[in-house]
Amino acid sequence: MQISIKKKYLETKVGFGSNAKPLGQRTLQELQELALYARQSNSKSLSNYFEQLPTLQELQSGKTSQVIADIKSNTDAVKTEKPADSNQVPGSEKK
């Protein structure tokens, strides 16, 4: 999904997601979140920052794809960890 901010708003600071970075320094995930806010609230001022605001369906689909990617990433990280010793009782590690 393509999300782009109008050039004249790249240095505009918008406070959301626990910070107030300029729009030009936001990640794609942050811009997707802002676009979702704009769509759900019907905010003309938020919508105005974007070249073209994706549809609500596109934004929700993109968010779902990101969640799936995060889950896969976390699952891969867990698979690479050393399995616990099933005979060892937690807290009874040998020193």
HUDA-V835095 format. One record per helix or strand of 2 or more residues. SS is the DSSP state (a for helix, b for strand). FROM is the first residue (numbers start at 1). LEN is the number of residues. If there is no record, write none. Layout:
BEGIN
ss from len
SS FROM LEN
SS FROM LEN
END
This chain:
BEGIN
ss from len
a 7 3
a 23 3
a 28 14
a 44 4
a 56 25
END
